[in-house]
Amino acid sequence: MYPSPTPPREVRIGDAAAFAGTTPRAVRHYHQIGLLPEPARGGDGRRRYGYADMVRLLWIRKMSETGIGLDDMRAAFDEARDVEDVLGRLEETLAAQEAEIKRRRAAVRRLRAVGSPLGLLSPLVTDRLGHLPPGALRPSDLDALLITERIFGPLGAAIQAGVFITLATHPGLRAEADRLDAADAALDDTVDPLDPRVEELAAQHFAHHEALLLAMEAAGLDEAEEELFEIHDAGAGGEEDTVMSAGQAVAKMPYGFSAARTRCMELTARLLAGDPSADPSADPSADS
């Protein structure tokens, strides 16, 4: 009489996962997505894993370490897709990851070199402001550049940086900017939007903007802006981070401008656009 054959050894999910260097949760996920066939269950109702299951788990682990995605693994096991197609797409993914790592390393180098949050902004902005002495930019300036870069991208923030360079190097213009900011803040809900002070303040904003432009031209910053467009067009401006229009962005920001301040901003914009009807000195009744 011959002895009964010894049944193949099978292990529970915890042992199978440990041997493959993964977790029971991951193994269950492989079952759910069809990457690993559901094994038979023992008399206790628990999954039992045999030699073939262990081999497949090890191949899954090896492919995962290579960077092959779960969908591609399933296709490779099913031989439903040419392996060259899988490897080609994997190579593209790895190239994109490599480019992202290079970008992050460059950002770390900029941050170390600049030694301030300015280094977190795009290279186009950082390079333009890099020659300013420490402390020349206010924290509020950096905050404004961050917001501008989010809405208008690196080029928009780099152009705005020219204004902060001018303010940092012209104390008189900086003092006037501070005075105008305080006057804007005073246009609260108690101020009538049709109050003459609103039009006067808009005119002062326009005059200050013109003075800024003259100072920027004298310093050659206007010519530097032309170079910014060339650099940006050449693809060296950094990755664009604009995912919404300016109107959408402003709507999502926690702004709470009063009616008077909103009208002052609108009048200032019209003056900057050359709208004569926004100039109270030209026609006092034009905006009534």
C-alpha positions in Angstrom: 0.0 0.0 0.0 1.4 3.4 -1.1 1.3 6.4 1.3 -1.1 9.2 0.4 0.6 12.1 -1.5 1.5 15.1 0.7 -0.7 18.1 -0.2 1.3 21.2 -1.3 2.1 23.6 1.5 -0.1 26.7 1.6 0.2 29.7 3.9 -2.1 32.4 5.1 -2.2 36.0 3.7 0.1 37.4 6.5 2.9 35.0 5.7 2.5 35.4 2.0 2.7 39.2 2.3 5.7 39.0 4.6 7.6 36.8 2.3 6.9 39.0 -0.7 7.8 42.1 1.2 4.4 43.7 1.1 1.3 44.0 3.3 -1.9 42.0 3.6 -3.8 45.2 2.7 -1.8 45.4 -0.6 -2.4 41.8 -1.3 -6.2 42.2 -0.8 -6.0 45.2 -3.2 -4.3 43.1 -5.8 -7.3 40.7 -5.5 -9.8 43.5 -5.9 -8.3 44.8 -9.1 -7.7 41.4 -10.6 -3.9 41.5 -10.5 -3.7 38.5 -8.3 -6.2 35.7 -8.6 -8.3 35.0 -5.5 -6.9 31.8 -3.9 -8.9 29.0 -2.5 -9.9 29.2 1.2 -9.2 26.6 3.8 -11.6 24.9 6.2 -11.4 28.0 8.4 -12.6 30.3 5.7 -9.2 32.0 5.3 -7.3 32.5 2.1 -4.5 30.0 1.4 -1.6 30.9 -0.8 0.5 28.4 -2.7 3.8 28.4 -4.6 2.3 30.0 -7.8 0.7 32.8 -5.7 4.0 33.5 -4.0 5.8 33.7 -7.3 3.2 36.1 -8.7 3.5 38.3 -5.6 7.3 38.5 -6.0 6.9 39.5 -9.7 4.4 42.2 -8.7 6.9 43.5 -6.2 9.8 43.5 -8.7 7.6 45.4 -11.3 6.5 47.9 -8.7 10.1 48.7 -7.8 10.8 49.3 -11.4 7.9 51.8 -11.5 5.5 49.8 -13.7 1.9 50.7 -12.8 -0.7 48.2 -11.6 -2.7 48.4 -14.8 0.4 47.7 -16.9 1.2 44.8 -14.6 -2.2 43.3 -15.2 -1.8 43.7 -19.0 1.7 42.1 -18.8 0.4 39.1 -17.0 -2.5 38.7 -19.4 -0.2 39.3 -22.4 -2.8 41.7 -23.7 -0.3 44.4 -24.4 3.2 44.4 -26.0 5.8 44.7 -23.4 7.6 47.3 -25.5 4.5 49.5 -25.2 4.5 49.1 -21.4 8.3 49.9 -21.2 7.9 52.9 -23.5 5.3 54.5 -21.4 7.3 53.7 -18.3 10.3 55.4 -19.8 8.2 58.5 -20.4 7.0 58.5 -16.8 10.5 58.1 -15.5 11.7 61.0 -17.7 8.9 63.2 -16.3 9.8 62.3 -12.8 13.5 63.0 -13.4 12.6 66.5 -14.8 10.5 67.1 -11.7 13.4 66.1 -9.4 15.7 68.5 -11.3 13.2 71.3 -10.9 12.9 70.7 -7.2 16.7 70.5 -6.7 17.0 73.8 -8.6 14.4 75.3 -6.3 16.3 74.2 -3.2 19.6 75.7 -4.6 17.8 79.0 -5.2 16.3 79.0 -1.7 19.8 78.3 -0.2 21.4 81.0 -2.4 18.8 83.7 -1.7 18.3 82.7 1.9 14.7 83.9 2.1 11.2 82.8 0.9 12.0 84.7 -2.4 13.8 81.6 -3.5 10.5 79.7 -3.6 9.2 81.9 -6.4 10.0 81.2 -10.0 13.5 81.7 -11.4 12.3 84.6 -13.5 11.2 86.5 -10.3 14.1 85.3 -8.1 16.8 86.3 -10.7 15.3 89.8 -11.2 15.2 90.6 -7.5 18.4 88.8 -6.6 20.6 91.9 -6.7 18.6 93.7 -4.0 20.2 93.9 -0.6 18.7 91.8 2.2 15.7 93.4 3.8 15.0 95.6 0.8 11.8 93.8 0.1 9.0 93.7 2.7 7.2 90.5 3.6 4.1 92.1 2.1 6.0 92.6 -1.2 6.8 88.8 -1.3 3.2 88.0 -0.5 2.0 90.1 -3.4 4.5 88.5 -5.8 3.2 85.1 -4.6 -0.4 86.0 -5.4 0.6 87.6 -8.7 2.6 84.5 -9.8 -0.4 82.3 -8.9 -2.8 84.3 -11.1 -0.6 85.6 -13.9 2.3 83.2 -13.8 6.1 83.9 -13.5 6.1 86.5 -16.2 3.4 88.6 -14.5 5.2 88.4 -11.2 8.5 89.2 -12.7 7.0 92.4 -14.3 5.5 93.3 -10.9 8.9 92.8 -9.4 10.0 95.9 -11.3 7.6 98.0 -9.2 9.0 96.6 -5.9 12.6 97.2 -7.1 11.6 100.8 -7.8 9.9 101.2 -4.4 12.9 99.6 -2.6 15.3 102.1 -4.2 13.2 105.3 -4.1 12.2 106.1 -0.5 9.9 108.9 -1.6 7.9 106.7 -3.9 7.7 104.1 -1.1 6.4 106.7 1.3 3.8 107.8 -1.1 2.7 104.2 -1.7 2.3 103.7 2.0 0.2 106.8 2.2 -2.0 105.7 -0.6 -2.4 102.2 1.0 -3.5 103.9 4.3 -6.0 106.1 2.3 -7.4 103.0 0.6 -7.9 101.3 4.0 -9.8 104.4 5.2 -12.4 103.9 2.4 -14.5 101.7 4.6 -18.3 101.1 4.5 -19.0 104.4 6.1 -17.7 106.3 3.1 -20.1 107.2 0.3 -18.9 105.8 -3.0 -19.7 109.2 -4.6 -17.7 111.1 -2.0 -15.3 113.5 -3.9 -12.4 112.0 -1.9 -12.8 108.8 -3.9 -12.1 110.5 -7.2 -9.3 112.5 -5.6 -7.6 109.3 -4.4 -8.0 107.6 -7.8 -6.2 110.6 -9.4 -3.4 110.3 -6.8 -3.1 106.6 -7.6 -2.8 107.5 -11.2 -0.1 110.2 -10.6 1.9 107.8 -8.4 1.7 105.1 -11.1 3.1 107.7 -13.7 5.9 108.6 -11.3 6.7 104.9 -10.9 6.9 104.5 -14.6 9.3 107.4 -15.0 11.5 106.1 -12.3 11.5 102.6 -13.9 12.4 104.1 -17.3 15.3 106.1 -15.7 16.6 102.9 -14.1 16.3 100.9 -17.4 13.8 98.6 -15.8 11.4 99.0 -18.8 14.1 97.6 -21.1 14.7 94.7 -18.7 11.0 93.8 -19.0 11.5 93.4 -22.8 14.3 90.9 -21.9 11.8 89.1 -19.6 9.5 88.5 -22.5 12.3 87.0 -24.6 13.5 84.7 -21.7 9.9 83.6 -21.1 9.2 83.0 -24.7 12.4 80.9 -24.9 11.0 78.6 -22.2 13.2 79.7 -19.3 10.5 81.3 -17.3 9.7 78.4 -15.1 6.6 76.2 -15.0 3.3 78.1 -15.3 1.1 77.6 -12.3 -2.0 79.5 -13.7 -5.0 77.3 -13.5 -7.7 80.0 -13.5 -8.5 83.3 -15.0 -7.8 86.5 -13.1 -11.5 87.1 -12.5 -11.9 83.6 -11.1 -8.9 84.0 -8.8 -10.1 87.3 -7.4 -13.5 85.9 -6.8 -11.9 83.1 -4.8 -9.7 85.4 -2.7 -11.0 86.6 0.7 -11.3 90.2 -0.4 -13.8 92.4 1.3 -13.6 95.8 -0.4 -16.1 98.5 0.4 -18.2 100.1 -2.3 -16.1 103.3 -2.0 -12.8 101.4 -2.4 -14.2 99.4 -5.3 -15.2 102.5 -7.1 -11.7 104.0 -6.4 -10.1 101.0 -8.0 -12.4 101.2 -11.0 -11.7 104.9 -11.5 -8.0 104.3 -11.2 -8.2 101.5 -13.8 -10.0 103.8 -16.2 -7.5 106.5 -15.7 -4.7 104.1 -16.4 -6.5 103.0 -19.6 -6.7 106.6 -20.8 -10.5 107.0 -20.2 -11.0 110.8 -20.1 -14.4 110.3 -18.4 -12.7 109.1 -15.3 -10.8 112.3 -14.8 -12.9 114.7 -12.6 -10.8 117.7 -13.6 -11.8 117.2 -17.3 -15.5 117.0 -16.7 -16.9 117.2 -13.1 -20.2 115.7 -14.2 -18.8 112.9 -16.4 -18.9 110.3 -13.6 -22.1 111.4 -11.9 
